[in-house]
Amino acid sequence: MRLLRVLLTLAAVAPVSALAQTTAATPGATSAGTAAGTVAEDSGGVWAFSINAYAYLVPEDDDFLQPTVTADRGKLHLEARYNYEDFNTGSLWVGYNFSLDGEVTLTFTPMAAAVAGDTDGVAPGFNLAIDWWRLAFFSQCEYVFDSDGSEESFFYSWTELSVWPLDWLGAGVVVQRTKVADLDFEAEPGVLLGLAYKNADLTVYLFDLDGSDPVVVVGAGLSF
């Protein structure tokens, strides 16, 4: 039933796919912000958007949804997240896209954010995406300076490396360090399986593989 509720929640995003472009999505672009800057710059300065939702199925704890929305125009990157830095907490980001196209495609976006909710503060961070051949690397990191004091400040990261033997199928490894999932390790490794079709993607992540009841994260994304 938990998985059914998650799938129904993610399916609610599906009607937006009618707005998606007909160009194929970049393999590996299954995380918030991946290649968004490159799309915007290649489109002559028009706006490019993405919507991503991650459903966390945490054993013996409440499941929760973590949505992220991005908007890019040329060098400008805007991003909004909820339930990322903490529960009931939102963050608004502004950043600058640097991109390199060629045999290796790279997009680096340094950013800064205001964080408000159960956790209040400011956060510098970055998104980094590198694609070569059928390999895709993505990393999203930030450090939250909590307004309640340095002892509450925290480093967050999400990094994944995947290989896409087919345009629509990929698999790889992921490492996350997050506050909201309340995992056993500061840096929690996992595995991922991704599916991509045009500008839509679906990825399943498994964490705490040594345990009897692993943490499952189901992510769905659209870009348009």
C-alpha positions in Angstrom: 0.0 0.0 0.0 2.9 2.4 0.7 4.3 1.8 -2.7 0.9 2.2 -4.3 0.4 5.6 -2.6 3.8 6.7 -3.8 3.1 5.7 -7.4 -0.2 7.5 -7.4 1.5 10.6 -6.1 4.1 10.5 -8.7 1.5 9.8 -11.4 -0.1 13.1 -10.6 2.8 14.8 -12.2 2.4 12.8 -15.5 -0.1 15.1 -17.3 2.6 17.8 -17.5 4.4 15.5 -20.0 2.1 16.9 -22.6 4.1 20.1 -22.4 7.4 18.3 -22.9 9.5 18.9 -26.0 10.0 16.1 -28.5 13.8 16.0 -28.3 15.3 13.1 -26.4 16.4 13.6 -22.8 20.1 13.3 -22.1 20.8 9.8 -20.6 21.7 10.3 -16.9 19.7 13.5 -16.6 17.6 11.9 -13.8 18.4 14.2 -11.0 17.3 17.8 -10.1 19.0 20.3 -12.3 21.1 17.9 -14.5 21.9 19.5 -17.8 19.3 22.2 -17.3 21.8 25.0 -17.9 23.0 23.4 -21.2 19.4 23.1 -22.5 18.7 26.8 -21.7 21.8 28.1 -23.4 21.4 25.9 -26.5 17.9 27.2 -26.8 19.0 30.8 -27.5 18.1 32.2 -24.1 14.5 30.8 -23.9 13.3 29.5 -20.6 13.8 25.8 -19.8 12.0 24.1 -16.9 12.2 20.9 -14.9 10.0 19.3 -12.3 11.3 16.4 -10.1 9.7 14.6 -7.2 11.4 12.1 -4.9 9.3 9.8 -2.7 11.2 8.4 0.3 9.9 5.1 1.7 11.7 5.0 5.1 11.2 1.8 7.2 9.6 2.4 10.6 9.2 6.1 9.9 6.9 8.4 7.9 7.2 8.4 4.1 7.6 11.8 2.5 7.8 13.6 -0.8 10.7 15.9 -1.8 9.8 18.1 -4.9 12.3 20.3 -6.8 11.5 22.7 -9.6 14.1 24.5 -11.7 14.0 27.3 -14.3 16.9 28.2 -16.5 17.5 31.0 -19.0 20.9 31.3 -20.5 23.4 31.7 -17.6 20.6 32.2 -15.0 19.5 29.2 -12.9 16.6 29.3 -10.4 15.6 26.4 -8.2 13.0 25.7 -5.5 13.1 22.7 -3.1 10.9 21.4 -0.3 11.7 18.8 2.3 15.3 18.8 1.2 17.2 20.6 3.9 14.7 19.5 6.6 11.1 18.5 7.0 8.6 21.3 6.3 11.4 23.4 5.0 11.7 25.2 1.7 14.7 26.8 -0.1 14.9 29.2 -3.0 18.1 29.2 -5.1 19.7 31.4 -7.6 22.8 30.4 -9.6 25.0 30.9 -12.7 25.4 28.2 -15.3 28.8 27.3 -16.8 28.7 24.8 -19.6 31.1 22.9 -21.8 29.9 21.1 -24.9 31.9 18.5 -26.9 32.8 14.9 -26.5 32.5 15.5 -22.8 29.5 17.6 -21.8 29.8 19.5 -18.5 27.5 21.9 -16.6 28.6 23.5 -13.4 26.2 25.8 -11.5 27.4 27.5 -8.3 24.3 28.7 -6.3 23.1 30.4 -3.1 19.8 30.0 -1.3 17.6 31.3 1.5 16.2 28.4 3.7 13.1 28.8 5.7 10.8 26.5 7.8 11.8 24.0 10.5 15.3 25.0 9.6 16.2 28.7 8.8 19.4 30.0 7.3 21.4 30.5 4.2 23.2 28.0 2.0 25.9 28.1 -0.7 25.9 25.1 -3.0 26.4 23.7 -6.5 25.1 21.4 -9.1 27.6 19.5 -11.3 26.8 17.3 -14.3 29.3 15.5 -16.6 28.3 13.2 -19.5 30.7 11.2 -21.6 29.9 8.4 -23.9 27.2 6.4 -22.0 28.4 7.5 -18.6 26.7 10.2 -16.5 27.9 11.8 -13.3 25.8 14.1 -11.2 26.5 15.8 -7.9 24.5 18.3 -5.8 26.0 19.7 -2.7 25.2 22.5 -0.2 26.2 23.7 3.3 23.4 25.2 5.4 24.4 27.9 7.8 21.6 27.5 10.4 20.4 30.7 12.0 20.1 28.9 15.3 23.9 28.5 15.5 26.9 26.6 14.0 26.1 23.4 15.9 22.9 23.1 13.8 24.6 23.8 10.5 24.9 20.8 8.1 26.5 19.6 4.9 24.1 17.9 2.4 25.1 16.0 -0.7 23.7 13.7 -3.4 26.1 12.2 -5.9 25.5 9.5 -8.5 27.4 7.8 -11.3 25.4 5.7 -13.9 26.0 3.9 -17.2 23.4 3.9 -19.9 23.8 0.8 -22.2 20.6 1.8 -23.9 19.2 5.3 -24.4 16.2 4.4 -22.1 17.9 2.3 -19.5 20.6 3.1 -17.0 22.0 1.7 -13.7 24.7 2.9 -11.3 25.6 3.9 -7.7 24.6 6.8 -5.5 25.8 8.3 -2.3 23.7 10.7 -0.2 24.2 12.6 3.0 20.9 14.0 4.2 19.2 15.1 7.4 15.6 14.2 6.6 16.0 10.5 5.8 17.6 9.8 9.2 19.9 7.1 7.8 22.4 5.2 9.9 25.5 6.5 8.2 26.7 10.1 7.5 27.3 9.1 3.9 24.9 6.5 2.8 25.8 4.5 -0.4 23.1 2.9 -2.6 22.3 1.7 -6.1 20.0 3.0 -8.8 18.0 1.9 -11.8 16.8 4.5 -14.2 14.4 4.7 -17.2 14.2 7.6 -19.6 11.8 8.5 -22.4 12.1 11.7 -24.3 12.0 14.4 -21.6 10.7 12.2 -18.8 12.5 9.9 -16.5 11.9 7.5 -13.6 14.6 6.3 -11.2 14.5 3.9 -8.3 17.2 4.1 -5.6 17.9 1.6 -2.8 19.9 2.6 0.3 20.9 0.8 3.5 21.5 -2.4 1.5 23.1 -4.2 4.5 19.8 -3.8 6.5 16.8 -6.1 6.4 14.5 -3.3 5.3 16.3 -0.9 2.9 15.3 2.7 2.2 13.6 3.1 -1.2 13.5 6.3 -3.1 11.4 6.6 -6.2 12.1 9.7 -8.4 10.2 11.0 -11.4 11.2 14.0 -13.5 10.0 16.0 -16.5 11.7 18.8 -18.4 10.1 21.2 -20.9 
